[in-house]
Amino acid sequence: MKRNFAFVGGHPILDFCNTIFIHSNSMLDLFESKADIERWSKDLSLQHKIDFTHLDLSVEVASQLRTLLRSLFESAILAKSSTTSLKKLNTIFHNHPITTHVEFSEELTFSFVPGQFSNQGIAWLQIQLQDFLLKSQPHRLKKCENPNCSHLFYDKSKSATRTWCSMSGCGNVMKSRKFRNGLKSR
C-alpha cells in the first residue's frame, strides 16, 4: 500500500528519519521496499547532483541508518549522549568515505563524490547530516508534542516556540483536543 510521505522536518535528513513514525500506537515504516526509497527520493525533489532514480540504498541499510540517526537526534533533543549510536554511525561513515570535487566553469562550484568503496545513498546521507549540523542550532531540533506523533522537525520560527510538526496536521488536532477538553470541564 502506497502511503504519502510527510515532509515536515524542515531538512531532508529529518524527513528521512520521519519515514518511520508512530501511527495508532504502533510504528509504521514507510520504507518497505527499494521502490519506496526511490519514490521518497523523487518526492523530496532535492536539487543535488545525485541521480535519485538510481539511489543505491537497500531497505536494510536505509532502516539501519535511519534508526541510528533518529536515536542521535532524539538524544540531542533530550541533551543526552548516544554513544552506541554515534559509534555505529561513525563506523558506517568511515567505511564509506566521500571526497570534495571543486570545479570552475563560469563560477566556482563544488560537489561531493562518493569514494571508490562508498555507497551513493550513504554519501548523500552524510552530506545531508553535515549540512544540517553546520547550519542548525541544537535547541531548534524538536519532536512533535502530539503524543500520537513522533515526527522530528527543525523549528524555524522566529521565537523558536513551535511545538508541532505541522500546524495543519498535529497543531489542528491538538488545538481541537484542548478546546474539547475545555468544554468538558465546564
N, C-alpha and C positions, 0 to 999 in steps of 0.2 A: 504494500500500500504506500503510495507516494504521499509524503507529508510535506507541508510547506516549511521552509526554514525561516527562523526569526532572526533578523539581523538587527538586534537591539543593543549589541555590546559596545558600539561606538568605535571599535577597532577590529580588524579581521582576526587577530589572534583570540580575542574574546568571543567573537562569533563562532570560531572553530570550537572553542570549549563549550559553547552553548548548544552544540549538536547532540548533547546528552543532557537531559533535564528531567525534573520531577513532573509527572502528569498523573493525576488521580492517585496520589500516594505511591506511585511506582516509577522507577527510572525508565525513561524512553530514549532509545538510541536511534538517531536518525541516519546513522551510517551502517546500514545492514548489508550493503554491497558496494563494490567498486563503483558501480553506476551512481549510487547515492553520493559518493565523494565527488565524482565528476560533475554531477548536477549541482551540488553545493558550490563547487568552484566556479562554475559558469554563472550561477545566480549571484554570487558575490560581486561579479563584474569588476574585478580589480584591474588596474592599469599597469600591471607588471609585465616584464618580458619573459614570463614563464608561460608556456603553452598549456593552458588548463585542460584542454581536450585530451592531453596525454599525461596528466599528472600521475606520476608513478608513486602511489602511496596505497599500500594494501589496507584492507579493513583492520587487520590485526595491528599494524604499525600505527595507523591513524588513531585507533582506540587507545593504544598504549601511550602515545604522545599526548593525546587529549586528557587522559586520566592524570598524567604527570603534571601537565600544565595547569589543569584545574586545581589539583592539590596545591601546587605552588601559589596560585592566585588566592585560593581560599585561605591558605596560611598567611599570606601577606595581608589580607583583609583583617584577620584576627591578630596581626602583628606577632606571629609566631614563625619560627623557622621550621621548614620541612626538609630536614637533612636527607632523608631517604629519597624523596622525590627529586631533590636537587642533584644528588649523586647519580641517580639513574638517568635523569635528563642530560646532565653534562657528559655522561659516558656515551649516550647516543649521539650527541652533538660532536663530541671529539672523534667519534668513528665516522662521521660524515662531514668532513671539512668543506668550507666554501672559501672562495677567493674573490677579491675585488678586481674588476677589469675596468680600466679607465680609457676613454676614447675622446678624440676631439675631431668633430666634423665641422659643424658651424658653431657649436658650443661644446663646452666641457660636459661630458656625461659619464656616468659610471653604472656598472651593473654587477650583480653578484653571480658568480659562476660556480656551480657545484664542482667539487674536486673529483678526481678520477674515480674514486671509490664511493662517492657520495650519491645520495638519492635526491632527485629534484624536488620531491614533495617535502622531504625533511629540510632541505636547504631553504625552501620557501618559508617554512615554519620558523626556522632560525632567523631569517631576515625579518619576519613579522614580529617575533619576540624582541629582537634587537630594537626595531623601530618603536615598539610600544614602550620598552624600558627607557629608551633615550628621551622620548617625548612626553612621558606621563609623569604625573605627581602621585605618589603612592596613596595619599589619603582620598583620592578621587576614584580609586578602584573599589567597586562595591558589589554586593549581592542583593538582588531584589528582596524587598521586605515583605512581599506577599508570601505567606507561609506555604502556599501551594505552588510556588515558583522557585527555581534555582538558578535563574539566569544571572550571569555576571555582566557588569556594564561599567563603562568609564563615564563618570559624572562630569559633563562639560558645562554644567550650569554655572552661572557667574558666582553664585554663593556656595556652590558645592554641597547643596542640600537635597539633591534628587534622591528619592528613596525607592522608586520602582523602575523596572527595566523599560517600561513604556507607559506613557500616560493613557494611551488609547486601550491598552490591554489591562495590565495589573493595576495601574493607577485608577482606572474607572471602576474595576472590581472592588478595590479596597475602599474607595470613597463611598460607593454604594453600600458596602457592608457596614461601614461606620455610620452612615445615615440610617440604615435599617435598625442597627443596634440602638441608636439614639431614640428612634420611635418606640422600640420595645420597652425601653427603660422609663418611659413617661407614664 
